[in-house]
Amino acid sequence: MCAEENTDGNQPFREVVGKYNRKAEGNIARVDQRLAELPTEAITDALELGFGICAVATFLARTYNMKVWGTDYDQAQSLLNFRG
């Protein structure tokens, strides 16, 4: 899971997010816009394909209290050890 700092001593989450902030903000805005059209109280789980730096997953968990599952094709992204 994603969090503000990972558990293996790598860069804090906010430093990593800073590099990709514009893209992450755009992705979050698109997801939020689409969720506005749905009954979000009935959605408890989400699957994020290609989670990258976990910005959307973190947003869904914190804003909509969803349990988010994610996977990424890039093994380096999958090995990042963030916890929430």
For each residue, the residues with C-beta under 8 A, 3 or more apart:
1: 54 57 61 68 82 83 84
2: 13 51 53 54 55 57 58 61 82 83 84
3: 6 13 58 82 83 84
4: 12 13 14
5: 12 13
6: 3 9 10 11 12 13 80 81 82 83
7: 81 82 83
8: 81
9: 6
10: 6 80 81
11: 6 15 16
12: 4 5 6 15 16
13: 2 3 4 5 6 16 17 53 54 82
14: 4 17 18
15: 11 12 18 19
16: 11 12 13 19 20 53
17: 13 14 20 21 24 53 55
18: 14 15 21
19: 15 16
20: 16 17 23 24 52 53 55
21: 17 18 24 25
22: 25 26
23: 20 26 27
24: 17 20 21 27 28 52 53 55 56
25: 21 22 28 29 55
26: 22 23 29 30
27: 23 24 30 31 55 56
28: 24 25 31 32 55 56 59
29: 25 26 32 33
30: 26 27 33 34
31: 27 28 34 35 56 59 60
32: 28 29 35 36 59 63
33: 29 30 36 37
34: 30 31 37 38
35: 31 32 38 40 43 64
36: 32 33
37: 33 34
38: 34 35 43
39: 42 43
40: 35 43 64
41:
42: 39
43: 35 38 39 40 46 64 66
44: 65 66 67
45: 66 67 68 69
46: 43 57 60 66 67 68 69
47: 68 69 70 71
48: 51 56 57 60 68 69 70 71
49: 70 71 72
50: 71 72 73
51: 2 48 54 56 57 70 71 72 77
52: 20 24 55 72 77
53: 2 13 16 17 20 24 77 80
54: 1 2 13 51 57 58 70 80 82
55: 2 17 20 24 25 27 28 52 58 59
56: 24 27 28 31 48 51 59 60
57: 1 2 46 48 51 54 60 61 68 70
58: 2 3 54 55 61 62 84
59: 28 31 32 55 56 62 63
60: 31 46 48 56 57 63 64 66 68
61: 1 2 57 58 64 65 66 67 68 84
62: 58 59 65
63: 32 59 60
64: 35 40 43 60 61
65: 44 61 62
66: 43 44 45 46 60 61
67: 44 45 46 61
68: 1 45 46 47 48 57 60 61
69: 45 46 47 48
70: 47 48 49 51 54 57
71: 47 48 49 50 51 78
72: 49 50 51 52 75 77 78
73: 50
74: 77 78
75: 72 78 79
76: 79 80
77: 51 52 53 72 74 80
78: 71 72 74 75
79: 75 76
80: 6 10 53 54 76 77
81: 6 7 8 10
82: 1 2 3 6 7 13 54
83: 1 2 3 6 7
84: 1 2 3 58 61
